[in-house]
Amino acid sequence: MYLEDSKIVVIKIGSSLLIDDNKKIRKKWLSEFAKDIQELIKQNKKIIIVSSGAIAMGCKKLNINKKNLKIDKSQAVASIGQIELMNLFSETFAKFKINISQILLTLEDTEQRRRALNAKRTFDNLFALGFIPIVNENDTTATSEIKYGDNDRLASRVAQISGADSLVLLSDVNGLFTQNPKIYKNAKLIKEIKNIDKDIEKIATKSIGEYGTGGMKTKIDAAKICQLSGCKMVIANGLLNRPIKKIIEENNCTWFLPKVSK
């Protein structure tokens, strides 16, 4: 219901959706995801994709483990992996006649008004040209002090700058549960959240996969940014094929509703 009404949609993909635990690229999943994007384009929606995965793709190419990387080395690995990442999108999306472009942002690009407006203008021009921007953090220049550190917050800033109606965070879980569903059988999915209170904060304990840097806490931080910029946000399971279609048809996910209008 919320996605159908949205004109501008930002979709964030974590690296664990692109690369599985055996370091294999999930090409079938990306093809199915491209079908979702094609469907949204047909409905005249403007799409921005925020994708992690440059470092994971770089590690795969170099056959090294991400866990032992120091920040200066990881910047070089990101620079190698970013090309691999964009090639993967380019090859997959071309089959569905979807045009893509690349935008690399740092924290300062979204925090300083002049640069944020500049980024917004670029998004608008790309929409007018019929291209989908694929955004990632500029890992090659960002130091630990000026990093987002995770793409959940980056995605929420991109949603804020672009005036998006909805932000979709594709995760490896269905949404926010009353407790950890991997441990507790009786955990219940919270379908809708209007107010992020202490109880919600408490539930959002950190969960970190091998490739991802964020857990549920960064998603809650992202939701707060969205709530204050009039943007709806959803946490949904991205591991399924056609994840966007599943959100629209089954709505088995967690929606955060904005506190202000756009």
C-alpha positions in Angstrom: 0.0 0.0 0.0 2.8 2.5 0.9 5.0 1.5 -2.0 2.2 1.8 -4.5 1.7 5.5 -3.5 5.4 6.4 -3.7 6.8 8.3 -6.6 10.4 8.3 -5.6 11.8 5.1 -4.0 15.2 4.5 -2.6 16.2 0.8 -2.3 19.2 -0.3 -0.3 20.9 -3.6 -0.9 23.4 -5.1 1.6 26.5 -6.9 0.4 25.2 -10.2 1.8 22.4 -10.1 -0.8 24.9 -9.9 -3.6 27.5 -12.4 -2.3 26.6 -15.5 -0.4 28.5 -17.1 2.5 30.6 -19.2 0.0 31.7 -16.0 -1.7 29.6 -16.8 -4.7 27.8 -13.9 -6.5 24.1 -14.4 -6.4 23.4 -13.6 -10.0 20.0 -15.3 -10.1 18.8 -13.1 -7.2 20.1 -10.0 -8.9 18.2 -10.9 -12.1 15.0 -11.4 -10.1 15.6 -8.0 -8.4 16.0 -6.4 -11.9 12.5 -7.7 -12.7 11.2 -5.8 -9.7 13.0 -2.6 -10.8 11.5 -3.1 -14.3 8.1 -3.3 -12.8 8.5 -0.2 -10.7 9.8 1.7 -13.8 6.6 0.7 -15.7 4.6 2.3 -12.9 6.5 5.6 -13.6 8.4 5.4 -10.3 11.8 7.1 -9.9 14.3 4.6 -8.4 17.6 5.1 -6.6 19.6 2.0 -5.6 22.0 2.3 -2.7 24.3 -0.8 -2.9 27.0 -2.1 -0.6 29.4 -4.7 -1.9 32.5 -2.9 -3.2 34.8 -4.2 -0.5 33.2 -7.7 -0.6 33.6 -7.8 -4.4 37.2 -6.6 -4.1 37.9 -9.3 -1.5 36.4 -11.9 -3.9 38.5 -10.8 -6.8 41.7 -10.7 -4.7 40.7 -13.9 -2.8 41.3 -12.3 0.6 39.3 -12.3 3.8 37.5 -9.0 4.7 37.8 -9.6 8.4 41.5 -8.8 8.6 41.5 -5.6 6.4 42.8 -2.4 7.8 41.1 0.9 6.6 43.9 2.0 4.2 44.0 -1.4 2.6 40.2 -1.7 2.5 40.1 1.6 0.5 42.3 0.0 -2.2 40.2 -3.1 -2.2 37.0 -1.0 -2.5 38.4 0.7 -5.5 39.0 -2.6 -7.2 35.7 -4.0 -6.1 33.6 -0.9 -7.2 34.3 -1.7 -10.9 33.3 -5.3 -10.3 30.2 -4.2 -8.6 29.1 -1.8 -11.3 29.9 -4.4 -14.0 27.7 -6.8 -12.3 24.8 -4.3 -12.2 25.5 -3.2 -15.7 25.5 -6.7 -17.2 22.4 -7.8 -15.3 20.3 -4.7 -15.8 21.2 -4.4 -19.5 19.3 -7.7 -20.1 16.1 -5.8 -18.8 17.0 -2.6 -20.8 17.5 -0.7 -17.5 20.0 2.1 -17.8 22.2 2.8 -14.7 24.7 5.4 -13.6 27.1 5.5 -10.6 27.2 8.0 -7.8 29.8 7.8 -5.0 29.1 9.9 -1.9 30.9 10.8 1.3 29.3 11.9 4.5 30.1 15.5 3.8 28.3 15.4 0.5 25.0 14.9 2.4 25.7 17.0 5.5 26.7 20.3 3.7 23.8 22.1 2.2 25.5 23.2 -1.1 26.8 19.7 -1.8 23.5 18.1 -0.9 21.6 20.4 -3.3 24.2 19.5 -6.0 23.6 15.8 -5.4 19.8 16.4 -5.6 20.2 18.1 -8.9 22.2 15.2 -10.3 19.5 12.7 -9.2 16.8 14.9 -10.8 18.8 15.1 -14.1 19.4 11.3 -14.1 15.7 10.7 -13.6 15.0 13.0 -16.5 17.4 11.1 -18.7 15.8 7.8 -17.7 18.8 6.4 -15.8 18.8 4.8 -12.4 21.5 6.1 -10.0 23.4 3.4 -8.1 24.9 5.0 -5.0 27.7 3.7 -2.8 29.8 5.3 -0.1 33.1 6.7 -1.6 35.2 4.2 0.4 38.4 5.1 -1.4 38.6 8.5 0.2 36.5 8.2 3.4 38.5 7.9 6.6 37.0 6.4 9.7 36.1 9.9 11.0 34.1 10.8 7.9 32.5 7.5 7.1 28.9 6.5 7.4 30.3 3.1 8.2 27.2 1.5 6.9 24.9 2.0 4.0 21.7 2.1 6.0 22.4 5.7 7.1 23.7 6.6 3.7 20.5 5.4 2.2 18.4 7.4 4.6 20.4 10.6 3.7 19.9 9.8 0.0 16.2 9.5 0.6 16.2 12.8 2.5 18.2 14.6 -0.3 16.2 13.2 -3.2 12.8 13.9 -1.5 11.9 10.2 -1.6 8.5 8.9 -0.5 9.8 5.5 0.6 13.1 3.9 1.6 13.3 0.1 1.3 16.1 -1.5 3.4 16.5 -5.1 2.1 17.9 -7.1 4.9 18.4 -10.8 5.8 15.3 -10.8 8.1 11.7 -9.9 7.6 11.8 -6.8 9.7 12.0 -5.9 13.4 10.8 -8.6 15.8 9.9 -8.4 19.4 13.0 -10.5 20.1 15.7 -12.2 18.0 13.7 -14.6 15.7 16.9 -16.7 15.2 16.9 -17.6 18.9 13.3 -17.2 20.1 10.5 -19.2 18.4 7.8 -16.9 19.9 9.3 -13.7 18.4 6.6 -11.6 16.7 7.2 -9.3 13.7 6.3 -5.7 14.4 4.4 -4.5 11.3 4.2 -0.8 11.9 6.1 1.7 14.0 5.1 5.3 14.4 7.2 6.2 17.4 10.8 4.9 18.0 10.8 4.7 21.8 13.3 3.1 24.3 11.6 -0.3 23.9 12.2 -0.3 20.1 15.8 0.9 20.7 16.3 -2.0 23.1 15.1 -4.6 20.6 17.5 -3.3 18.0 20.6 -5.0 19.2 23.5 -5.3 16.9 23.7 -8.3 14.6 26.7 -8.4 12.2 27.2 -10.8 9.3 30.5 -11.5 7.6 30.1 -8.9 4.9 27.7 -6.4 6.4 28.8 -3.6 8.8 25.4 -2.6 10.1 22.9 -4.4 12.3 19.4 -3.5 13.4 20.6 -0.5 15.3 21.8 1.3 12.1 18.4 0.6 10.5 16.7 2.3 13.5 19.1 5.3 13.1 18.1 5.4 9.4 14.4 5.2 10.3 14.8 8.3 12.6 16.3 10.3 9.7 13.4 9.2 7.5 10.7 10.0 10.1 12.0 13.6 10.3 12.2 14.1 6.6 8.6 12.8 5.8 9.8 9.6 4.2 8.3 6.1 5.0 10.8 3.4 5.6 10.5 -0.4 5.4 12.8 -3.2 6.6 12.1 -6.3 4.5 13.7 -9.7 3.7 15.9 -9.2 0.7 17.0 -12.9 0.5 13.8 -13.9 -1.3 13.5 -13.7 -5.1 11.5 -10.7 -6.2 11.8 -9.0 -2.8 9.9 -5.8 -3.8 7.0 -7.7 -5.3 6.8 -9.7 -2.0 6.6 -6.4 0.0 3.8 -5.2 -2.2 1.8 -8.5 -2.2 2.5 -9.9 1.2 3.6 -6.9 3.3 5.4 -9.3 5.7 7.8 -6.5 6.9 8.2 -3.6 9.3 7.1 -0.1 8.2 8.3 3.1 10.0 5.8 5.9 9.4 7.0 9.5 9.1 6.3 12.2 11.8 6.2 15.1 9.4 4.9 15.5 5.8 7.5 16.0 3.0 
